[in-house]
Amino acid sequence: MPIDEIEKIKRLINKLEDRIEELETENRALKMSIKQACTSLMRQNDDAQEAIIESERILAFAPTFKQPKWKKK
C-alpha cells in the first residue's frame, strides 16, 4: 500500500474521530435539554393538577340558588 494512501486513511480516521466527538457532545447536550424539558413539564402538570383540585374544592362549596318562579314557567 503506498504511503500516500496510508496518510489519506489516517487523515480520514482522524476526521471521523473528531466528528464522533462532536456528535457525542451534541448528544449529551440534547439529552440534558430533553431531561430539563421533561422535568419542567412534570412540574407544570403537578401545578395544574393542584389548581384543578383547588377549584373543585371551591366549586363544592359554591351556593346553589333556586330558580325564580317566573323562570320555571
Backbone as ProteinMPNN parsed JSONL, in Angstrom:
{"seq_chain_A": "MPIDEIEKIKRLINKLEDRIEELETENRALKMSIKQACTSLMRQNDDAQEAIIESERILAFAPTFKQPKWKKK", "coords_chain_A": {"N_chain_A": [[0.859, -1.169, 0.0], [0.681, 2.143, -0.908], [2.394, 4.991, 0.562], [1.06, 7.439, 0.431], [-1.611, 6.679, 0.304], [-1.946, 5.496, 2.802], [-1.517, 7.697, 4.49], [-3.67, 9.253, 3.723], [-5.797, 7.651, 4.602], [-5.274, 7.705, 7.354], [-5.741, 10.437, 7.859], [-8.476, 10.548, 7.252], [-9.449, 8.844, 9.227], [-8.795, 10.313, 11.539], [-10.395, 12.535, 11.061], [-12.924, 11.365, 11.192], [-12.904, 10.508, 13.883], [-12.853, 12.994, 15.168], [-15.32, 13.975, 14.346], [-17.029, 12.12, 15.558], [-16.575, 12.732, 18.232], [-17.654, 15.34, 18.291], [-20.353, 14.742, 17.755], [-20.986, 13.167, 19.983], [-20.763, 15.062, 22.015], [-22.804, 16.811, 21.251], [-24.948, 15.057, 21.514], [-24.979, 14.599, 24.298], [-25.692, 17.177, 25.151], [-28.247, 17.401, 24.013], [-29.6, 15.332, 25.357], [-29.557, 16.388, 27.943], [-31.095, 18.702, 27.604], [-33.572, 17.574, 26.909], [-34.153, 16.181, 29.258], [-34.398, 18.341, 31.059], [-36.61, 19.626, 29.929], [-38.594, 17.666, 30.268], [-38.693, 17.536, 33.064], [-39.595, 20.117, 33.625], [-42.133, 20.052, 32.368], [-43.378, 18.069, 33.896], [-43.464, 19.34, 36.38], [-45.113, 21.532, 35.74], [-47.429, 20.103, 35.14], [-48.045, 19.0, 37.64], [-48.567, 21.402, 39.027], [-50.799, 22.341, 37.603], [-52.601, 20.294, 38.149], [-52.905, 20.59, 40.916], [-54.128, 23.114, 40.936], [-56.544, 22.524, 39.666], [-57.691, 20.719, 41.475], [-57.974, 22.418, 43.678], [-59.793, 24.291, 42.606], [-61.981, 22.641, 42.256], [-62.6, 22.094, 44.899], [-63.413, 24.624, 45.733], [-65.653, 24.976, 44.092], [-67.285, 23.012, 45.149], [-68.243, 24.094, 47.461], [-69.721, 26.196, 46.596], [-72.578, 28.235, 46.615], [-75.876, 27.085, 45.832], [-78.514, 28.28, 43.992], [-82.021, 28.594, 43.966], [-84.143, 28.418, 41.128], [-85.867, 31.338, 40.02], [-89.417, 31.692, 40.453], [-90.739, 32.737, 38.215], [-89.043, 32.011, 36.13], [-89.29, 29.308, 35.992], [-91.527, 28.697, 34.611]], "CA_chain_A": [[0.0, 0.0, 0.0], [1.535, 3.337, -0.983], [2.42, 5.876, 1.724], [0.006, 8.462, 0.25], [-2.897, 6.076, 0.671], [-1.943, 5.317, 4.253], [-1.701, 9.035, 5.077], [-5.06, 9.658, 3.443], [-6.635, 6.857, 5.508], [-5.067, 8.253, 8.698], [-6.467, 11.721, 7.931], [-9.913, 10.238, 7.3], [-9.729, 8.281, 10.561], [-8.774, 11.447, 12.467], [-11.586, 13.345, 10.787], [-14.064, 10.614, 11.739], [-12.83, 10.569, 15.343], [-13.277, 14.346, 15.554], [-16.78, 14.07, 14.132], [-17.66, 11.306, 16.607], [-16.508, 13.524, 19.465], [-18.65, 16.41, 18.16], [-21.685, 14.149, 17.871], [-21.18, 12.751, 21.369], [-21.002, 16.297, 22.781], [-24.152, 17.259, 20.881], [-25.878, 14.091, 22.082], [-25.09, 14.89, 25.735], [-26.449, 18.425, 25.297], [-29.644, 17.108, 23.697], [-30.156, 14.553, 26.467], [-29.757, 17.289, 29.07], [-32.237, 19.564, 27.262], [-34.785, 16.758, 26.991], [-34.401, 15.921, 30.674], [-34.888, 19.578, 31.654], [-37.963, 19.86, 29.41], [-39.478, 16.7, 30.93], [-38.837, 17.973, 34.448], [-40.447, 21.304, 33.603], [-43.499, 19.624, 32.045], [-43.927, 17.345, 35.044], [-43.757, 20.342, 37.4], [-46.306, 22.255, 35.275], [-48.548, 19.183, 35.27], [-48.386, 18.967, 39.068], [-49.174, 22.689, 39.371], [-52.141, 22.381, 37.01], [-53.431, 19.343, 38.883], [-53.233, 21.231, 42.193], [-55.089, 24.192, 40.664], [-57.838, 21.888, 39.368], [-58.217, 20.193, 42.745], [-58.393, 23.578, 44.479], [-61.006, 24.875, 42.027], [-63.079, 21.708, 42.539], [-62.969, 22.325, 46.309], [-64.155, 25.883, 45.79], [-66.964, 24.75, 43.478], [-68.078, 22.147, 46.017], [-68.865, 24.932, 48.487], [-70.448, 27.296, 45.971], [-74.013, 28.139, 46.918], [-76.782, 26.826, 44.716], [-79.705, 29.111, 44.132], [-83.211, 28.082, 43.3], [-84.612, 29.228, 40.008], [-87.044, 32.137, 40.373], [-90.656, 31.079, 39.967], [-91.082, 33.212, 36.864], [-88.216, 31.318, 35.147], [-89.692, 27.909, 35.94], [-92.687, 28.53, 33.712]], "C_chain_A": [[0.911, 1.241, 0.0], [1.364, 4.232, 0.25], [1.307, 6.926, 1.632], [-1.359, 7.926, 0.677], [-3.014, 5.911, 2.181], [-2.18, 6.651, 4.958], [-3.138, 9.52, 4.887], [-6.013, 8.929, 4.393], [-6.511, 7.378, 6.937], [-5.815, 9.573, 8.887], [-7.974, 11.491, 8.042], [-10.305, 9.687, 8.67], [-9.766, 9.398, 11.602], [-10.008, 12.326, 12.31], [-12.832, 12.668, 11.371], [-14.069, 10.642, 13.261], [-13.268, 11.933, 15.868], [-14.796, 14.499, 15.435], [-17.541, 13.276, 15.191], [-17.69, 12.085, 17.919], [-17.531, 14.667, 19.444], [-20.067, 15.87, 18.373], [-21.977, 13.696, 19.303], [-21.46, 13.957, 22.263], [-22.419, 16.811, 22.516], [-25.214, 16.351, 21.507], [-26.077, 14.335, 23.577], [-25.92, 16.147, 25.971], [-27.93, 18.195, 25.028], [-30.313, 16.318, 24.815], [-30.465, 15.449, 27.653], [-30.963, 18.202, 28.822], [-33.552, 18.808, 27.385], [-35.145, 16.486, 28.444], [-34.963, 17.164, 31.367], [-36.323, 19.871, 31.206], [-38.967, 18.927, 30.082], [-39.738, 17.12, 32.379], [-39.775, 19.172, 34.534], [-41.907, 20.932, 33.327], [-44.148, 18.89, 33.212], [-44.305, 18.327, 36.161], [-45.015, 21.145, 37.016], [-47.553, 21.393, 35.411], [-49.009, 19.097, 36.723], [-49.082, 20.258, 39.497], [-50.607, 22.783, 38.839], [-53.094, 21.46, 37.765], [-53.839, 19.937, 40.238], [-54.265, 22.339, 42.005], [-56.477, 23.619, 40.393], [-58.48, 21.372, 40.656], [-58.739, 21.328, 43.612], [-59.679, 24.187, 43.93], [-62.205, 23.952, 42.257], [-63.539, 21.854, 43.987], [-63.809, 23.583, 46.439], [-65.556, 25.689, 45.226], [-67.862, 23.887, 44.362], [-68.811, 22.961, 47.074], [-69.636, 26.113, 47.904], [-71.94, 27.137, 46.265], [-74.814, 27.832, 45.654], [-78.066, 27.592, 44.981], [-80.858, 28.46, 43.39], [-83.561, 29.017, 42.153], [-85.792, 30.081, 40.47], [-88.31, 31.497, 39.756], [-91.003, 31.502, 38.556], [-90.237, 32.541, 35.796], [-88.612, 29.859, 34.997], [-90.777, 27.684, 34.92], [-92.316, 28.289, 32.306]], "O_chain_A": [[1.811, 1.351, 0.833], [0.315, 4.224, 0.894], [0.684, 7.261, 2.639], [-2.149, 8.619, 1.318], [-4.071, 6.163, 2.76], [-2.954, 6.725, 5.912], [-3.733, 10.119, 5.784], [-6.938, 9.539, 4.928], [-7.507, 7.484, 7.653], [-6.438, 9.806, 9.922], [-8.658, 12.151, 8.823], [-11.362, 10.022, 9.205], [-10.66, 9.431, 12.448], [-10.586, 12.796, 13.29], [-13.684, 13.325, 11.97], [-15.13, 10.784, 13.87], [-13.963, 12.024, 16.88], [-15.454, 15.071, 16.304], [-18.586, 13.72, 15.666], [-18.698, 12.097, 18.626], [-18.193, 14.932, 20.447], [-20.873, 16.472, 19.083], [-23.105, 13.832, 19.777], [-22.297, 13.885, 23.163], [-23.136, 17.196, 23.44], [-26.251, 16.826, 21.972], [-27.203, 14.285, 24.073], [-26.752, 16.187, 26.878], [-28.779, 18.735, 25.737], [-31.455, 16.596, 25.18], [-31.502, 15.3, 28.298], [-31.758, 18.444, 29.731], [-34.533, 19.339, 27.906], [-36.315, 16.554, 28.819], [-35.893, 17.062, 32.167], [-37.15, 20.311, 32.004], [-40.07, 19.35, 30.428], [-40.872, 17.063, 32.856], [-40.64, 19.233, 35.408], [-42.813, 21.445, 33.984], [-45.335, 19.073, 33.483], [-45.34, 18.166, 36.809], [-45.872, 21.406, 37.861], [-48.621, 21.898, 35.759], [-50.207, 19.119, 37.006], [-50.065, 20.222, 40.237], [-51.51, 23.245, 39.537], [-54.253, 21.806, 37.992], [-54.989, 19.8, 40.656], [-55.174, 22.486, 42.821], [-57.476, 24.176, 40.847], [-59.672, 21.572, 40.889], [-59.811, 21.223, 44.209], [-60.564, 24.56, 44.7], [-63.325, 24.43, 42.432], [-64.732, 21.749, 44.273], [-64.799, 23.605, 47.17], [-66.533, 26.171, 45.799], [-69.084, 24.027, 44.318], [-69.881, 22.563, 47.534], [-70.151, 26.944, 48.653], [-72.489, 26.039, 46.173], [-74.467, 28.268, 44.556], [-78.621, 27.542, 46.079], [-80.684, 27.857, 42.33], [-83.314, 30.222, 42.199], [-86.633, 29.605, 41.232], [-88.265, 30.863, 38.702], [-91.514, 30.696, 37.779], [-90.662, 32.494, 34.641], [-88.305, 29.236, 33.981], [-90.925, 26.573, 34.412], [-93.191, 28.134, 31.455]]}, "name": "protein", "num_of_chains": 1, "seq": "MPIDEIEKIKRLINKLEDRIEELETENRALKMSIKQACTSLMRQNDDAQEAIIESERILAFAPTFKQPKWKKK"}
